[in-house]
Amino acid sequence: MEGNKCRVLLVDDEPEFLETLIKRLRKRNMAVEAVPSGEEALAHLQNHPVDVVVLDVRMPGMDGIQTLNAIKTTHPLVEVIMLTGHANVEVAVRGMDLGAFDYLMKPMDIDDLVYKIEDAYKRKKLHERMGHKR
């Protein structure tokens, strides 16, 4: 394991977006992996523990809400940040009702995303220390 690095899983079906995000988050000393679908995110989580999932709301196959539900069912302490376009804000808000940590509008400022990931990571660590199962 990589010490105290925040482990982040990016889930988005846009390869260029993922590539850029991976580079920027790794520069900020985060351990980052990426997958292009909700189904692959769930498979990844079975074998690779992560702290924070950054999840696109709109994807082919399993959408963001279905993926969020599945993550929260099987990995309740993992924090999830939803990414959404202008047309899907209500979906992201619904995600918060279902246990998402927060949401951001695309295109987002990388610093805003980093702050939200750091906050989500702190909350996860706090819940782990307190022995929460949620």
C-alpha positions as CSV (number, residue, x, y, z in Angstrom):
1,M,0.0,0.0,0.0
2,E,1.1,3.5,-0.8
3,G,1.4,5.0,2.7
4,N,-1.1,7.8,3.4
5,K,-1.9,8.6,-0.3
6,C,-5.5,9.0,-1.0
7,R,-6.6,6.2,-3.3
8,V,-9.0,7.5,-6.0
9,L,-10.9,5.7,-8.7
10,L,-12.2,7.7,-11.6
11,V,-15.2,6.4,-13.5
12,D,-16.0,8.1,-16.8
13,D,-16.5,7.0,-20.4
14,E,-14.4,9.9,-21.9
15,P,-10.8,8.7,-22.4
16,E,-9.3,12.2,-22.9
17,F,-11.0,13.5,-19.8
18,L,-9.7,10.6,-17.8
19,E,-6.2,11.0,-19.1
20,T,-6.0,14.6,-18.1
21,L,-7.5,14.0,-14.7
22,I,-5.2,11.1,-13.9
23,K,-2.1,13.3,-14.7
24,R,-3.4,16.2,-12.6
25,L,-4.4,14.2,-9.6
26,R,-1.1,12.2,-9.6
27,K,0.8,15.5,-9.6
28,R,-1.1,16.2,-6.4
29,N,0.2,13.0,-4.8
30,M,-2.9,10.9,-5.1
31,A,-2.9,7.2,-6.1
32,V,-5.3,7.2,-9.1
33,E,-6.8,4.5,-11.2
34,A,-9.5,4.9,-13.9
35,V,-12.2,2.7,-15.5
36,P,-14.6,3.6,-18.3
37,S,-17.8,2.1,-16.8
38,G,-19.9,1.4,-13.7
39,E,-19.6,-2.3,-14.3
40,E,-15.8,-2.0,-14.4
41,A,-15.7,0.2,-11.3
42,L,-17.5,-2.5,-9.3
43,A,-15.2,-5.2,-10.5
44,H,-12.2,-3.0,-9.7
45,L,-13.4,-2.3,-6.2
46,Q,-13.6,-6.0,-5.4
47,N,-9.8,-6.3,-5.7
48,H,-8.5,-2.8,-5.1
49,P,-9.5,-0.8,-2.1
50,V,-10.0,2.9,-2.7
51,D,-11.0,5.8,-0.6
52,V,-12.8,8.1,-3.0
53,V,-14.7,7.3,-6.3
54,V,-15.2,10.2,-8.8
55,L,-18.2,9.0,-10.7
56,D,-19.7,10.4,-13.9
57,V,-23.5,10.5,-13.8
58,R,-24.0,9.8,-17.5
59,M,-22.4,6.7,-18.9
60,P,-23.6,3.9,-21.2
61,G,-24.6,0.7,-19.4
62,M,-24.9,1.2,-15.7
63,D,-25.5,4.9,-15.1
64,G,-24.0,6.9,-12.2
65,I,-27.0,6.4,-9.8
66,Q,-27.0,2.6,-10.3
67,T,-23.2,2.5,-9.8
68,L,-23.5,4.7,-6.7
69,N,-26.1,2.4,-5.2
70,A,-24.0,-0.7,-5.9
71,I,-20.8,1.0,-4.4
72,K,-22.7,2.1,-1.3
73,T,-24.2,-1.4,-0.8
74,T,-20.9,-3.3,-1.1
75,H,-18.4,-0.7,0.1
76,P,-20.3,1.7,2.4
77,L,-17.3,3.6,3.6
78,V,-16.1,4.5,0.2
79,E,-16.9,8.2,-0.5
80,V,-18.4,9.0,-3.9
81,I,-18.2,12.4,-5.7
82,M,-20.6,12.7,-8.7
83,L,-19.7,14.6,-11.8
84,T,-22.6,16.0,-13.9
85,G,-23.4,18.2,-16.8
86,H,-25.8,21.1,-16.5
87,A,-28.8,19.0,-17.6
88,N,-28.3,16.4,-14.9
89,V,-28.0,18.4,-11.7
90,E,-31.2,16.9,-10.3
91,V,-29.6,13.4,-10.8
92,A,-26.5,14.5,-8.9
93,V,-28.7,15.9,-6.1
94,R,-30.6,12.5,-6.0
95,G,-27.2,10.9,-5.7
96,M,-26.5,12.9,-2.6
97,D,-29.7,11.6,-1.1
98,L,-28.4,8.1,-1.8
99,G,-25.1,8.6,0.0
100,A,-22.8,10.5,-2.4
101,F,-20.4,12.8,-0.6
102,D,-20.9,15.7,-3.1
103,Y,-21.2,16.6,-6.7
104,L,-19.4,18.9,-9.2
105,M,-20.5,20.3,-12.5
106,K,-18.5,19.5,-15.6
107,P,-16.3,21.1,-16.7
108,M,-15.0,21.6,-13.2
109,D,-12.0,23.4,-11.8
110,I,-9.3,20.9,-10.9
111,D,-8.7,22.6,-7.6
112,D,-12.4,22.3,-6.7
113,L,-12.2,18.6,-7.4
114,V,-9.0,18.2,-5.4
115,Y,-10.6,20.0,-2.4
116,K,-13.7,17.7,-2.5
117,I,-11.5,14.6,-2.8
118,E,-9.5,15.7,0.2
119,D,-12.6,16.4,2.2
120,A,-14.2,13.0,1.2
121,Y,-10.9,11.3,2.1
122,K,-10.9,12.9,5.6
123,R,-14.5,11.9,6.2
124,K,-13.7,8.3,5.2
125,K,-10.7,8.1,7.5
126,L,-12.8,9.6,10.4
127,H,-15.5,7.0,9.8
128,E,-12.9,4.2,9.8
129,R,-11.4,5.4,13.0
130,M,-14.8,5.6,14.6
131,G,-15.6,2.1,13.4
132,H,-18.6,3.1,11.4
133,K,-20.2,0.6,9.0
134,R,-22.8,3.2,7.9
